[in-house]
């Protein structure tokens, strides 16, 4: 964006023009076609990872972009690092005969460094250099956010966050304040435009609206390849016309609106809402939602008896997955280790539920079939093992009951246990 602004500055004469196209727009390819004087234009293509076609088939979409942009002298494409498994995707010759050169060209890959904590601190010093009280509170918020503090969403909301009296207890507390403030602000504008609406009722409806939008985006992602919702879909889900008042243009809006689609302005807001609505979603591992891990961890720590507990400690901390081909079949081996006597039932029930979720592998969703499971409990000091032989998933409830009885009778409750769950499933393409 800085490069685009510099080139658009009329103070200096440029040999090239410059055009900016966000790839998440549904008509992004049409916008590229509509650019005049392509041979004298630098093209900036933003957010390859947010293009719906790229999420469905990145290779095919990339080749399409190559063909569409072959007349431009220089093309710059941005994307998040974790969208690609490695640099090999781009570490190759350009796949078309470009009309502007006679020699083979390779892609140049540049990694842009994120803000560091030191960068953020220097920013806060400059911003609040005459208000030491605000600076101290901002530093405390940054400390609570960990690595997320280096993301634009926290920095952009800092003036809002430091207004609150008292302190924040964690990341969930901070994001809840961001969402609550947006709801209050939008409710004020909506009730101001429509005097017949009560602000309290609008706030309740908006809270429902954003939660339902997040759940729906998550549900339809496998078929759309991107996290968005059409305006008409949201109206049907929430049965409200409030969405017509949300244009996404006000400062610090939760939404961006492109054509008839709504996106969350920051992906971490979507991840926060998904963590809050975890009981409503069919959970699946998605590397594009890595921040949801942090929210689930905090939920697990704050609510040790909730559904979040087994999910985090089993699903993230000690889970290993190996996918391999055996006799022309895709086999998924999953090993989950766990250390907590009081949560044995949780870990087994989590395994029972998790095997119902699809597996995302090599840009394809697979569903699990012919599932079998084995459970092992071992007390380190006594070296005793309680093993459940591999059995079909339908018998898991009975296995859990037997396992718990053996543990209670044969081992002391205060012993540290290693619980291992081994799941083997045959994978079939989902849909």
DRENDO-1510 file (C-alpha; in Angstrom, 1 decimal, always signed):
<recs>
REC; n; res; u; v; w
REC; 1; UNK; +0.0; +0.0; +0.0 .
REC; 2; UNK; +2.9; +2.4; +0.7 .
REC; 3; UNK; +4.3; +1.6; -2.8 .
REC; 4; UNK; +1.0; +2.3; -4.3 .
REC; 5; UNK; +0.6; +5.6; -2.5 .
REC; 6; UNK; +4.2; +6.7; -3.5 .
REC; 7; UNK; +3.6; +5.9; -7.2 .
REC; 8; UNK; +0.3; +7.7; -7.2 .
REC; 9; UNK; +1.9; +10.9; -5.9 .
REC; 10; UNK; +2.0; +13.5; -8.6 .
REC; 11; UNK; +5.0; +15.3; -7.3 .
REC; 12; UNK; +7.4; +13.0; -9.2 .
REC; 13; UNK; +7.0; +12.0; -12.9 .
REC; 14; UNK; +6.9; +8.2; -13.3 .
REC; 15; UNK; +7.7; +6.1; -16.3 .
REC; 16; UNK; +5.1; +3.6; -15.2 .
REC; 17; UNK; +1.6; +3.8; -13.8 .
REC; 18; UNK; +0.5; +1.5; -11.0 .
REC; 19; UNK; -2.8; -0.4; -10.3 .
REC; 20; UNK; -4.0; -2.2; -7.2 .
REC; 21; UNK; -6.4; -5.2; -7.3 .
REC; 22; UNK; -7.5; -7.1; -4.2 .
REC; 23; UNK; -7.7; -10.7; -5.2 .
REC; 24; UNK; -10.5; -11.5; -2.7 .
REC; 25; UNK; -13.0; -9.6; -4.9 .
REC; 26; UNK; -15.2; -11.8; -7.0 .
REC; 27; UNK; -14.5; -9.8; -10.1 .
REC; 28; UNK; -10.7; -9.4; -9.6 .
REC; 29; UNK; -9.8; -11.0; -12.9 .
REC; 30; UNK; -12.2; -8.7; -14.7 .
REC; 31; UNK; -10.6; -5.7; -13.1 .
REC; 32; UNK; -7.2; -6.9; -14.4 .
REC; 33; UNK; -8.6; -7.2; -17.9 .
REC; 34; UNK; -10.1; -3.7; -17.7 .
REC; 35; UNK; -6.7; -2.0; -17.0 .
REC; 36; UNK; -5.5; +0.1; -19.9 .
REC; 37; UNK; -2.0; +0.5; -21.2 .
REC; 38; UNK; -0.9; -2.8; -19.5 .
REC; 39; UNK; +2.7; -2.6; -21.0 .
REC; 40; UNK; +3.4; +0.6; -18.9 .
REC; 41; UNK; +1.7; -0.5; -15.7 .
REC; 42; UNK; +3.0; -2.1; -12.5 .
REC; 43; UNK; +0.3; -4.4; -11.2 .
REC; 44; UNK; -0.2; -5.1; -7.4 .
REC; 45; UNK; -2.3; -8.1; -6.6 .
REC; 46; UNK; -3.1; -8.2; -2.9 .
REC; 47; UNK; -4.0; -11.2; -0.7 .
REC; 48; UNK; -3.6; -14.3; -2.9 .
REC; 49; UNK; -4.5; -16.4; +0.1 .
REC; 50; UNK; -7.9; -14.7; +0.4 .
REC; 51; UNK; -9.0; -15.4; -3.2 .
REC; 52; UNK; -11.8; -18.1; -3.2 .
REC; 53; UNK; -10.4; -19.8; -6.3 .
REC; 54; UNK; -6.9; -19.9; -4.7 .
REC; 55; UNK; -8.3; -21.8; -1.7 .
REC; 56; UNK; -10.0; -24.3; -4.0 .
REC; 57; UNK; -7.1; -24.9; -6.3 .
REC; 58; UNK; -4.0; -22.7; -5.8 .
REC; 59; UNK; -2.1; -24.1; -8.7 .
REC; 60; UNK; -4.9; -23.6; -11.3 .
REC; 61; UNK; -5.6; -20.1; -10.0 .
REC; 62; UNK; -1.9; -19.1; -10.1 .
REC; 63; UNK; -1.6; -20.3; -13.7 .
REC; 64; UNK; -4.7; -18.3; -14.6 .
REC; 65; UNK; -3.1; -15.2; -13.0 .
REC; 66; UNK; +0.0; -15.8; -15.1 .
REC; 67; UNK; -2.0; -15.8; -18.3 .
REC; 68; UNK; -4.0; -12.7; -17.3 .
REC; 69; UNK; -0.9; -10.7; -16.3 .
REC; 70; UNK; +1.6; -11.6; -19.1 .
REC; 71; UNK; +1.4; -8.1; -20.6 .
REC; 72; UNK; +2.5; -6.3; -17.5 .
REC; 73; UNK; +6.2; -5.4; -17.0 .
REC; 74; UNK; +6.1; -6.2; -13.3 .
REC; 75; UNK; +3.6; -8.0; -11.1 .
REC; 76; UNK; +3.7; -8.1; -7.3 .
REC; 77; UNK; +1.6; -10.7; -5.6 .
REC; 78; UNK; +1.2; -10.7; -1.8 .
REC; 79; UNK; +0.1; -13.6; +0.4 .
REC; 80; UNK; +0.4; -14.9; +4.0 .
REC; 81; UNK; +3.4; -17.2; +4.5 .
REC; 82; UNK; +1.4; -20.0; +6.0 .
REC; 83; UNK; -0.9; -20.3; +3.0 .
REC; 84; UNK; +1.9; -22.3; +1.1 .
REC; 85; UNK; +3.5; -25.4; +2.6 .
REC; 86; UNK; +6.9; -24.1; +1.4 .
REC; 87; UNK; +8.5; -21.9; -1.1 .
REC; 88; UNK; +8.7; -24.6; -3.8 .
REC; 89; UNK; +5.3; -23.6; -5.0 .
REC; 90; UNK; +6.8; -20.3; -6.4 .
REC; 91; UNK; +10.5; -21.4; -6.7 .
REC; 92; UNK; +10.2; -22.1; -10.4 .
REC; 93; UNK; +10.2; -20.5; -13.9 .
REC; 94; UNK; +7.3; -18.4; -14.9 .
REC; 95; UNK; +4.9; -20.8; -16.6 .
REC; 96; UNK; +4.1; -18.7; -19.7 .
REC; 97; UNK; +5.9; -17.0; -22.6 .
REC; 98; UNK; +5.8; -13.4; -21.6 .
REC; 99; UNK; +5.6; -10.9; -24.4 .
REC; 100; UNK; +8.0; -8.5; -22.8 .
REC; 101; UNK; +11.1; -10.7; -22.5 .
REC; 102; UNK; +13.0; -13.3; -24.5 .
REC; 103; UNK; +14.6; -15.1; -21.6 .
REC; 104; UNK; +13.3; -17.4; -18.9 .
REC; 105; UNK; +12.2; -15.6; -15.8 .
REC; 106; UNK; +11.9; -16.9; -12.2 .
REC; 107; UNK; +9.8; -15.6; -9.4 .
REC; 108; UNK; +11.6; -13.5; -6.8 .
REC; 109; UNK; +10.3; -14.3; -3.3 .
REC; 110; UNK; +10.5; -11.7; -0.5 .
REC; 111; UNK; +9.5; -12.4; +3.1 .
REC; 112; UNK; +8.2; -9.2; +4.8 .
REC; 113; UNK; +9.0; -9.2; +8.5 .
REC; 114; UNK; +6.1; -8.7; +10.9 .
REC; 115; UNK; +6.1; -6.0; +13.6 .
REC; 116; UNK; +8.3; -7.1; +16.4 .
REC; 117; UNK; +7.5; -6.3; +20.1 .
REC; 118; UNK; +10.2; -3.7; +20.0 .
REC; 119; UNK; +8.6; -2.0; +17.0 .
REC; 120; UNK; +5.3; -1.9; +18.8 .
REC; 121; UNK; +6.9; -0.4; +21.9 .
REC; 122; UNK; +8.5; +2.3; +19.9 .
REC; 123; UNK; +5.2; +3.0; +18.3 .
REC; 124; UNK; +3.5; +3.3; +21.7 .
REC; 125; UNK; +6.3; +5.6; +22.9 .
REC; 126; UNK; +5.7; +8.0; +20.0 .
REC; 127; UNK; +1.9; +7.8; +20.3 .
REC; 128; UNK; +1.6; +8.4; +24.0 .
REC; 129; UNK; +4.9; +10.3; +24.7 .
REC; 130; UNK; +3.0; +13.0; +26.7 .
REC; 131; UNK; +0.6; +10.6; +28.5 .
REC; 132; UNK; +2.6; +8.2; +30.6 .
REC; 133; UNK; -0.6; +6.7; +32.2 .
REC; 134; UNK; -1.9; +5.7; +28.7 .
REC; 135; UNK; +1.5; +4.3; +27.7 .
REC; 136; UNK; +1.7; +2.1; +30.9 .
REC; 137; UNK; -1.8; +0.7; +30.3 .
REC; 138; UNK; -1.0; +0.1; +26.6 .
REC; 139; UNK; +2.1; -1.8; +27.6 .
REC; 140; UNK; +0.1; -4.0; +29.9 .
REC; 141; UNK; -2.4; -4.8; +27.1 .
REC; 142; UNK; +0.5; -5.7; +24.8 .
REC; 143; UNK; +1.9; -8.0; +27.4 .
REC; 144; UNK; -1.5; -9.8; +27.6 .
REC; 145; UNK; -1.7; -10.3; +23.8 .
REC; 146; UNK; +1.6; -12.1; +23.4 .
REC; 147; UNK; +2.6; -12.4; +19.7 .
REC; 148; UNK; -0.8; -11.1; +18.6 .
REC; 149; UNK; +0.2; -7.7; +19.8 .
REC; 150; UNK; +2.3; -7.3; +16.6 .
REC; 151; UNK; -0.9; -7.6; +14.5 .
REC; 152; UNK; -2.6; -4.4; +13.2 .
REC; 153; UNK; -6.0; -5.2; +14.9 .
REC; 154; UNK; -4.6; -4.7; +18.5 .
REC; 155; UNK; -2.7; -1.6; +17.6 .
REC; 156; UNK; -5.6; +0.0; +15.7 .
REC; 157; UNK; -7.9; -0.5; +18.7 .
REC; 158; UNK; -5.4; +0.6; +21.3 .
REC; 159; UNK; -7.1; +4.0; +21.9 .
REC; 160; UNK; -10.3; +2.2; +22.6 .
REC; 161; UNK; -8.8; -0.5; +24.8 .
REC; 162; UNK; -7.0; +1.9; +27.2 .
REC; 163; UNK; -10.3; +3.8; +28.0 .
REC; 164; UNK; -11.7; +0.9; +30.0 .
REC; 165; UNK; -11.4; +1.2; +33.7 .
REC; 166; UNK; -9.5; -1.7; +35.4 .
REC; 167; UNK; -7.3; -4.2; +33.8 .
REC; 168; UNK; -7.7; -7.0; +31.2 .
REC; 169; UNK; -7.3; -10.6; +32.4 .
REC; 170; UNK; -6.3; -12.1; +29.1 .
REC; 171; UNK; -6.7; -12.2; +25.3 .
REC; 172; UNK; -10.4; -13.2; +25.5 .
REC; 173; UNK; -11.1; -10.2; +27.6 .
REC; 174; UNK; -9.4; -7.9; +25.1 .
REC; 175; UNK; -11.2; -9.2; +22.1 .
REC; 176; UNK; -14.5; -9.2; +23.9 .
REC; 177; UNK; -14.0; -5.5; +24.6 .
REC; 178; UNK; -13.3; -4.9; +20.9 .
REC; 179; UNK; -16.5; -6.8; +19.8 .
REC; 180; UNK; -18.7; -5.2; +22.5 .
REC; 181; UNK; -17.5; -1.7; +21.6 .
REC; 182; UNK; -18.4; -2.3; +17.9 .
REC; 183; UNK; -21.8; -3.6; +18.8 .
REC; 184; UNK; -22.5; -0.5; +21.0 .
REC; 185; UNK; -21.3; +1.8; +18.3 .
REC; 186; UNK; -23.2; +0.2; +15.5 .
REC; 187; UNK; -26.4; +0.1; +17.6 .
REC; 188; UNK; -26.1; +3.8; +18.3 .
REC; 189; UNK; -25.8; +4.6; +14.6 .
REC; 190; UNK; -28.6; +2.3; +13.6 .
REC; 191; UNK; -31.1; +3.6; +16.2 .
REC; 192; UNK; -30.1; +7.1; +15.2 .
REC; 193; UNK; -31.0; +6.4; +11.6 .
REC; 194; UNK; -34.2; +4.6; +12.6 .
REC; 195; UNK; -35.9; +6.3; +15.5 .
REC; 196; UNK; -38.4; +3.5; +15.9 .
REC; 197; UNK; -35.7; +1.0; +17.0 .
REC; 198; UNK; -34.6; +0.7; +20.6 .
REC; 199; UNK; -30.8; +0.7; +21.1 .
REC; 200; UNK; -31.0; -2.3; +23.5 .
REC; 201; UNK; -32.9; -4.4; +21.0 .
REC; 202; UNK; -30.5; -3.5; +18.2 .
REC; 203; UNK; -27.5; -4.5; +20.3 .
REC; 204; UNK; -29.0; -7.9; +21.1 .
REC; 205; UNK; -29.7; -8.5; +17.4 .
REC; 206; UNK; -26.2; -7.4; +16.3 .
REC; 207; UNK; -24.6; -9.7; +18.8 .
REC; 208; UNK; -26.6; -12.6; +17.4 .
REC; 209; UNK; -25.9; -11.4; +13.8 .
REC; 210; UNK; -22.1; -11.5; +14.1 .
REC; 211; UNK; -22.0; -14.9; +15.9 .
REC; 212; UNK; -24.3; -16.5; +13.3 .
REC; 213; UNK; -22.2; -15.0; +10.5 .
REC; 214; UNK; -19.0; -16.5; +11.9 .
REC; 215; UNK; -20.6; -19.9; +12.3 .
REC; 216; UNK; -22.0; -19.8; +8.8 .
REC; 217; UNK; -18.8; -18.7; +7.2 .
REC; 218; UNK; -17.0; -21.6; +8.9 .
REC; 219; UNK; -19.6; -24.0; +7.7 .
REC; 220; UNK; -19.5; -23.1; +4.0 .
REC; 221; UNK; -15.7; -22.6; +3.8 .
REC; 222; UNK; -15.0; -26.1; +2.3 .
REC; 223; UNK; -17.2; -25.3; -0.7 .
REC; 224; UNK; -16.3; -21.6; -1.1 .
REC; 225; UNK; -12.7; -21.7; -0.1 .
REC; 226; UNK; -13.0; -18.3; +1.7 .
REC; 227; UNK; -14.6; -16.9; +4.8 .
REC; 228; UNK; -17.4; -14.7; +3.7 .
REC; 229; UNK; -21.2; -14.5; +3.7 .
REC; 230; UNK; -23.6; -13.0; +1.2 .
REC; 231; UNK; -25.8; -10.2; +2.6 .
REC; 232; UNK; -29.0; -12.0; +1.6 .
REC; 233; UNK; -27.8; -15.1; +3.4 .
REC; 234; UNK; -27.2; -13.2; +6.6 .
REC; 235; UNK; -30.6; -11.5; +6.4 .
REC; 236; UNK; -32.3; -15.0; +6.2 .
REC; 237; UNK; -30.2; -16.4; +9.1 .
REC; 238; UNK; -30.9; -13.5; +11.5 .
REC; 239; UNK; -34.3; -12.4; +10.1 .
REC; 240; UNK; -33.3; -8.7; +10.2 .
REC; 241; UNK; -32.6; -5.8; +7.9 .
REC; 242; UNK; -30.1; -4.2; +10.2 .
REC; 243; UNK; -27.3; -5.4; +7.9 .
REC; 244; UNK; -28.4; -2.7; +5.4 .
REC; 245; UNK; -27.1; -0.1; +7.8 .
REC; 246; UNK; -23.6; -1.7; +8.1 .
REC; 247; UNK; -21.5; -0.4; +5.3 .
REC; 248; UNK; -18.1; -1.4; +6.6 .
REC; 249; UNK; -16.7; +2.1; +5.9 .
REC; 250; UNK; -16.6; +3.5; +9.4 .
REC; 251; UNK; -13.4; +3.5; +11.3 .
REC; 252; UNK; -12.6; +0.3; +13.2 .
REC; 253; UNK; -15.5; -1.6; +11.6 .
REC; 254; UNK; -15.6; -5.4; +12.2 .
REC; 255; UNK; -16.8; -6.0; +8.6 .
REC; 256; UNK; -15.5; -5.2; +5.2 .
REC; 257; UNK; -18.2; -5.2; +2.5 .
REC; 258; UNK; -17.3; -6.0; -1.1 .
REC; 259; UNK; -20.2; -6.1; -3.6 .
REC; 260; UNK; -22.8; -8.3; -1.8 .
REC; 261; UNK; -20.3; -10.1; +0.4 .
REC; 262; UNK; -19.3; -9.5; +4.0 .
REC; 263; UNK; -15.9; -10.4; +5.4 .
REC; 264; UNK; -14.6; -9.8; +8.9 .
REC; 265; UNK; -12.1; -7.0; +8.7 .
REC; 266; UNK; -9.6; -9.0; +10.7 .
REC; 267; UNK; -9.3; -12.8; +10.6 .
REC; 268; UNK; -8.6; -12.9; +14.3 .
REC; 269; UNK; -12.1; -11.5; +15.0 .
REC; 270; UNK; -13.6; -14.4; +13.1 .
REC; 271; UNK; -11.4; -16.8; +15.1 .
REC; 272; UNK; -12.5; -15.3; +18.4 .
REC; 273; UNK; -16.2; -15.7; +17.5 .
REC; 274; UNK; -15.6; -19.3; +16.4 .
REC; 275; UNK; -14.0; -20.1; +19.7 .
REC; 276; UNK; -16.9; -18.5; +21.5 .
REC; 277; UNK; -19.3; -20.6; +19.4 .
REC; 278; UNK; -17.3; -23.8; +19.5 .
REC; 279; UNK; -20.2; -25.9; +20.5 .
REC; 280; UNK; -22.1; -24.9; +17.4 .
REC; 281; UNK; -19.4; -25.7; +14.8 .
REC; 282; UNK; -18.2; -29.0; +13.4 .
REC; 283; UNK; -14.6; -28.5; +14.4 .
REC; 284; UNK; -11.8; -29.2; +11.8 .
REC; 285; UNK; -8.2; -28.4; +11.7 .
REC; 286; UNK; -7.5; -25.4; +9.5 .
REC; 287; UNK; -4.0; -23.8; +9.3 .
REC; 288; UNK; -5.5; -20.5; +8.2 .
REC; 289; UNK; -7.2; -20.2; +11.7 .
REC; 290; UNK; -4.1; -20.6; +13.8 .
REC; 291; UNK; -5.1; -17.9; +16.2 .
REC; 292; UNK; -8.2; -19.8; +17.3 .
REC; 293; UNK; -5.8; -22.1; +19.0 .
REC; 294; UNK; -4.8; -19.2; +21.4 .
REC; 295; UNK; -8.5; -18.5; +22.3 .
REC; 296; UNK; -9.3; -22.2; +22.8 .
REC; 297; UNK; -6.3; -22.5; +25.1 .
REC; 298; UNK; -7.5; -19.6; +27.3 .
REC; 299; UNK; -11.0; -21.0; +27.4 .
REC; 300; UNK; -9.5; -24.3; +28.5 .
REC; 301; UNK; -7.5; -22.7; +31.3 .
REC; 302; UNK; -10.5; -20.6; +32.5 .
REC; 303; UNK; -13.1; -23.3; +32.3 .
REC; 304; UNK; -11.4; -26.6; +33.1 .
REC; 305; UNK; -14.6; -28.6; +32.9 .
REC; 306; UNK; -15.8; -27.2; +29.6 .
REC; 307; UNK; -15.7; -28.7; +26.2 .
REC; 308; UNK; -12.6; -26.6; +25.4 .
REC; 309; UNK; -10.4; -28.5; +27.8 .
REC; 310; UNK; -10.1; -31.8; +26.1 .
REC; 311; UNK; -10.1; -30.2; +22.7 .
REC; 312; UNK; -7.0; -28.1; +23.3 .
REC; 313; UNK; -4.8; -30.4; +25.3 .
REC; 314; UNK; -5.6; -33.4; +23.1 .
REC; 315; UNK; -6.0; -31.7; +19.8 .
REC; 316; UNK; -3.1; -29.3; +19.8 .
REC; 317; UNK; -0.6; -30.1; +22.5 .
REC; 318; UNK; +0.1; -33.8; +22.0 .
REC; 319; UNK; -1.5; -34.8; +18.7 .
REC; 320; UNK; +0.4; -36.4; +15.9 .
REC; 321; UNK; -1.1; -37.3; +12.5 .
REC; 322; UNK; +0.5; -39.4; +9.8 .
REC; 323; UNK; -1.3; -39.9; +6.4 .
REC; 324; UNK; +0.0; -42.6; +4.1 .
REC; 325; UNK; -1.0; -44.8; +1.1 .
REC; 326; UNK; -1.5; -48.5; +1.8 .
REC; 327; UNK; -2.8; -50.8; -1.0 .
REC; 328; UNK; -4.2; -47.8; -2.9 .
REC; 329; UNK; -6.0; -46.5; +0.2 .
REC; 330; UNK; -5.4; -43.4; +2.2 .
REC; 331; UNK; -4.7; -44.3; +5.8 .
REC; 332; UNK; -4.7; -41.8; +8.6 .
REC; 333; UNK; -2.8; -42.6; +11.9 .
REC; 334; UNK; -3.5; -40.3; +14.8 .
REC; 335; UNK; -1.8; -40.6; +18.2 .
REC; 336; UNK; -3.0; -38.4; +21.1 .
REC; 337; UNK; -1.1; -38.3; +24.4 .
REC; 338; UNK; -2.6; -36.8; +27.6 .
REC; 339; UNK; -1.6; -36.5; +31.2 .
REC; 340; UNK; -4.4; -36.0; +33.7 .
REC; 341; UNK; -6.3; -38.7; +35.5 .
REC; 342; UNK; -9.4; -36.6; +36.0 .
REC; 343; UNK; -9.8; -36.0; +32.3 .
REC; 344; UNK; -9.6; -39.6; +31.0 .
REC; 345; UNK; -13.2; -39.5; +30.1 .
REC; 346; UNK; -12.9; -36.2; +28.4 .
REC; 347; UNK; -10.0; -37.3; +26.2 .
REC; 348; UNK; -11.8; -40.5; +25.1 .
REC; 349; UNK; -15.0; -38.6; +24.4 .
REC; 350; UNK; -13.0; -36.0; +22.5 .
REC; 351; UNK; -11.5; -38.7; +20.3 .
REC; 352; UNK; -14.9; -40.1; +19.7 .
REC; 353; UNK; -16.2; -36.8; +18.5 .
REC; 354; UNK; -13.0; -35.7; +16.6 .
REC; 355; UNK; -13.0; -38.7; +14.3 .
REC; 356; UNK; -16.3; -37.5; +12.9 .
REC; 357; UNK; -14.6; -34.4; +11.5 .
REC; 358; UNK; -13.0; -34.3; +8.1 .
REC; 359; UNK; -9.2; -34.2; +7.4 .
REC; 360; UNK; -7.7; -31.5; +5.1 .
REC; 361; UNK; -4.8; -33.0; +3.2 .
REC; 362; UNK; -3.1; -31.8; +0.0 .
REC; 363; UNK; -5.9; -29.2; -0.7 .
REC; 364; UNK; -8.6; -31.9; -0.4 .
REC; 365; UNK; -11.1; -32.7; +2.3 .
REC; 366; UNK; -11.4; -36.3; +3.3 .
REC; 367; UNK; -13.9; -38.0; +5.6 .
REC; 368; UNK; -12.9; -40.8; +7.9 .
REC; 369; UNK; -14.3; -44.3; +7.3 .
REC; 370; UNK; -13.7; -47.7; +8.9 .
REC; 371; UNK; -12.5; -46.2; +12.1 .
REC; 372; UNK; -10.8; -48.2; +14.8 .
REC; 373; UNK; -9.3; -47.0; +18.1 .
REC; 374; UNK; -7.0; -48.3; +20.9 .
REC; 375; UNK; -6.5; -46.7; +24.3 .
REC; 376; UNK; -3.6; -47.2; +26.7 .
REC; 377; UNK; -3.2; -45.8; +30.3 .
REC; 378; UNK; +0.2; -46.1; +32.0 .
REC; 379; UNK; +1.3; -44.8; +35.5 .
REC; 380; UNK; +4.9; -43.8; +35.2 .
REC; 381; UNK; +6.1; -44.9; +38.6 .
REC; 382; UNK; +4.4; -48.3; +38.7 .
REC; 383; UNK; +4.9; -49.0; +35.0 .
REC; 384; UNK; +1.5; -50.7; +34.9 .
REC; 385; UNK; -0.4; -50.6; +31.6 .
REC; 386; UNK; -4.1; -50.8; +31.1 .
REC; 387; UNK; -4.7; -51.5; +27.5 .
REC; 388; UNK; -7.9; -51.6; +25.4 .
REC; 389; UNK; -7.4; -53.6; +22.2 .
REC; 390; UNK; -8.2; -51.9; +19.0 .
REC; 391; UNK; -11.9; -52.0; +18.3 .
REC; 392; UNK; -14.5; -50.3; +16.2 .
REC; 393; UNK; -15.5; -46.8; +17.1 .
REC; 394; UNK; -19.1; -47.8; +17.9 .
REC; 395; UNK; -17.9; -49.6; +21.0 .
REC; 396; UNK; -16.0; -46.6; +22.4 .
REC; 397; UNK; -18.5; -45.9; +25.2 .
REC; 398; UNK; -18.1; -49.4; +26.6 .
REC; 399; UNK; -14.3; -49.1; +26.3 .
REC; 400; UNK; -14.3; -45.9; +28.2 .
REC; 401; UNK; -16.4; -47.3; +31.0 .
REC; 402; UNK; -14.1; -50.4; +31.4 .
REC; 403; UNK; -11.0; -48.3; +31.3 .
REC; 404; UNK; -12.2; -45.9; +34.0 .
REC; 405; UNK; -13.0; -48.8; +36.3 .
REC; 406; UNK; -9.6; -50.4; +35.9 .
REC; 407; UNK; -7.8; -47.1; +36.6 .
REC; 408; UNK; -9.9; -46.5; +39.7 .
REC; 409; UNK; -9.4; -50.0; +41.2 .
REC; 410; UNK; -5.7; -50.6; +40.2 .
REC; 411; UNK; -4.1; -47.2; +40.6 .
REC; 412; UNK; -4.0; -44.4; +43.1 .
REC; 413; UNK; -5.9; -41.3; +42.0 .
REC; 414; UNK; -3.0; -39.0; +42.7 .
REC; 415; UNK; -0.7; -40.8; +40.2 .
REC; 416; UNK; +0.2; -39.1; +37.0 .
REC; 417; UNK; -1.0; -41.0; +34.0 .
REC; 418; UNK; +0.0; -41.1; +30.4 .
REC; 419; UNK; -3.2; -41.6; +28.4 .
REC; 420; UNK; -2.6; -42.6; +24.7 .
REC; 421; UNK; -5.3; -42.9; +22.1 .
REC; 422; UNK; -4.5; -44.4; +18.7 .
REC; 423; UNK; -7.0; -43.8; +16.0 .
REC; 424; UNK; -6.7; -45.5; +12.6 .
REC; 425; UNK; -9.1; -44.5; +9.8 .
REC; 426; UNK; -9.5; -45.1; +6.1 .
REC; 427; UNK; -9.9; -41.8; +4.2 .
REC; 428; UNK; -12.3; -41.1; +1.4 .
REC; 429; UNK; -12.9; -37.9; -0.5 .
REC; 430; UNK; -15.6; -35.8; +1.3 .
REC; 431; UNK; -18.2; -35.0; -1.3 .
</recs>
